[in-house]
């Protein structure tokens, strides 16, 4: 009677689609009734959020919203005001044909360009270019003969390892705090606008739990009390901790975290003396966690049966590994010549970065990109916004294996430090951090099935005693397979004849096969 051969499925991650796709948005906006008319646009920002990425009928569709913040000068005494608009958007890409299953998608969005045209005193035409970074992944099922200890069937085992499919989780946390004005700052007449930026997170892992620490930098543009043309920016850095619990989290897994603020509000409050010198801040943080769990399987590198002639069929597969995941900080500087009208003070500064390109070198990765810096400055003619670009190129030392299949890099801005000089020129120093992930691949093969199984024809069943004289190219497995006996039984009968790798310790020395 034949032994029943069973198979297992090994689920190997398969990247189906990974690319940044541009999406143009156009928004015709009208001011709400409570907003004064526009005399001049000072600055416009766009923050896109991807809220879902759905896979259906061979297509991936991202749905999200874009938040536009327009800072403008009113037609009444040139006072500054800010108005926000929200636009829903969606974008669909056709995926390459694939036999993968369990397909899931993730999309991260950034604003690459934005322009705003004043159509009328209460109407704006906003155009933006959104970059949608798709990451679509599935699994490919590969059959492998199950390695089960049984009578009259023998396996040569080996362990294969790789990083499993990316698991993604999202969570949202809310925070509140109060910003007390410095003694040098005047009381608040009105809050014009505000925002929160998050620094690179620090992650501590324990079984089932991730503790994420970062700093939230709150910056609020205020109008001075009893003043119609003087503004100032009040800021505060708040350390925050986000705790995320999930059974999939372990300290041996590859985990990366990205954070973004989804909404924020700033309201003036009175202090203990009845003066408007406190800002009540509330904001929400969206946490995206990516987990790659190392997988390990014991598979059959070869197999034979004692009573049947059979042919093992092998399957070759490519297995992905996250070879390294490193993060490096660096700085970039640029100097702006004096502008007209001359800058009297810098109210606020920010920077964003688009995609980061990478170039592989000898045990090094060179990351490059462009920072787009926005300065909000005060001049004798009013408040102005100016944008300029600062390119960066940084080389990071890291081991690059020969079987590297992919290198990715993502850069985030940690801090922007502007310095105004007496001649009106400005020096900008940007402190940033780049995370580099090096992915390698290995080729492995293992037995996926047995074919041509027939009853064994043997001529040594009647032999009472069998010896074999191994040569240098023989090993314990090949000898056992030739005589259809257990490798373990040969090793037990000949304790000093084979080394730990199964090679004969002495060529030509007799090995007892059967007693």
C-alpha positions, 0 to 999 in steps of 0.5 A, a space after each residue: 500500500 502506498 504511503 499517502 503524500 501530503 502537501 503544504 502551501 507556502 505563502 510567498 509575498 508578491 509585489 504587484 504594483 509599486 509606483 508614484 502616480 500623479 493626479 491633477 486636482 482643480 477646485 473652484 472655491 467661493 469664500 463663506 459669508 463670514 469671511 471678508 473679501 480678498 485683496 491679495 493672496 499671501 499663501 496657499 497650502 494643500 494637504 492631501 489625505 488617502 482615506 482608503 485604497 480598494 482593490 476590485 476587478 484588477 484595479 486599485 482605487 484610492 479615495 481621499 480628501 485634499 485640505 486647502 488653507 488659503 492665507 490672504 490679505 483682506 480688502 479691509 485695512 489689509 488684515 490677514 485672514 485664513 480660510 480652509 476648503 476641502 475637496 474629495 478626490 479619487 484615483 484609479 490605476 489598472 494593476 498588472 495581471 497576477 495570479 496572486 491572492 489576498 491582494 491588499 493595497 496602501 497609498 500615501 499621498 503628497 502635494 507636489 505643486 499648487 497654484 491659486 488664481 484670484 478670480 474675484 473678490 470672493 472666488 478662487 481657482 486652485 490647482 494642485 498636483 497630487 502624487 499618489 504612491 501605490 503599494 499593492 501586494 499579494 501572496 503567491 501559494 507554492 506547494 511543498 511536500 509536507 515533512 512528516 515523520 513516518 514509517 518507510 519515508 525519509 526526508 532531507 530537511 532544510 529551513 527556508 526563511 523570508 519576510 512575509 506579506 506586509 501587514 498594515 494597521 491604522 489608528 487615530 489619536 487625539 491630543 489637547 494642550 495649551 500654549 501660553 504666550 511668552 512675556 515678549 509677545 502681545 496679547 492675541 487679538 485674533 488667531 489667523 491660522 495654525 498647524 502642527 508638524 510631527 518629528 520623526 517617531 521613536 518606536 519601542 516594541 514589546 509583545 503585542 504593543 508598540 510605543 511611539 514617541 514623537 514631538 508635536 510642534 504647534 505654530 500659531 499665527 496671531 494678530 496682535 491685540 489692538 493692532 490691525 497690521 502686526 502679526 506674530 507666531 507663537 509656538 510650542 513643542 509637545 512631546 506625545 506618546 502613542 500606544 498601539 496594541 496588536 497581537 501581530 506586533 513582536 520585537 523581532 519583526 520589521 516595523 515602520 511607522 508614519 505619522 500625520 496630523 489630520 485636523 487641528 483647531 486653535 482657540 484663544 483663551 483668557 489667562 488668570 489675569 483676564 488677558 487673551 494670552 493662552 491658546 487652546 490647541 486640539 489636534 488628531 494624529 493618524 498613525 500608519 504601521 507597517 509590519 513585515 514578519 520573518 517567516 521560516 519553514 522546514 521543507 524537503 530538499 529531497 525525499 525517498 521511500 523504502 518500498 517505492 520508486 518515486 521521483 521528487 519534483 522540485 520547485 524553485 522560488 524567489 524569497 524576499 528579505 529585508 536586509 537592513 532598515 536604517 535611518 540617518 539624519 543630515 542637514 542642508 543649507 541655502 542662502 536667499 539674496 535680499 528680496 524686494 520689498 526688504 524682509 523685516 522679520 520672518 514670521 514662519 517657515 516650513 519645508 516639504 520634500 517630494 520623492 527621494 531617489 536612490 543610487 546604489 554604490 559600493 557598500 553605500 546608498 546615495 539619496 537625493 531630492 529637493 526640499 521646497 521651503 516656504 517662508 512667511 515674512 513681514 515687510 514694510 508693504 505687508 506680509 509675503 510668502 516666498 517659496 524656493 527649492 533646496 536640493 540635497 544629496 547624501 551618501 550613507 554607508 551600509 552593506 549592499 549584498 549582491 542579491 539586492 533587489 530593491 532599495 527605497 528611501 523616504 525623507 522627512 523634515 525635522 526642523 527648518 531654521 531660518 536666519 535673517 541677516 542685516 542686509 535682508 538676505 536669509 540663510 535656511 538650514 534644514 534638518 531632515 531624516 532619511 530612512 533607507 530599506 534594503 531588500 534582497 532576494 534568495 533563490 531556494 528550491 524544495 520538493 513540491 511533489 513525488 511522481 512515477 511512484 511504483 513498487 520497488 524492485 530490490 535484490 538486497 532484501 535477502 542479504 543479512 549483512 551489507 557494508 559500503 565503502 564511501 568515497 569523497 563524493 559520497 555523503 550520509 544522505 546519498 548512501 541512505 537513499 541508495 540503500 533505502 534505509 534511514 540516514 539516522 540508522 546508518 549514523 547510529 550504527 557508525 558513530 565515528 564515520 560521518 562528520 556533522 555535515 554528513 560527510 565521511 570522516 575517512 574515505 574507503 572506510 567500511 560503513 555498516 548499512 544493514 545487520 
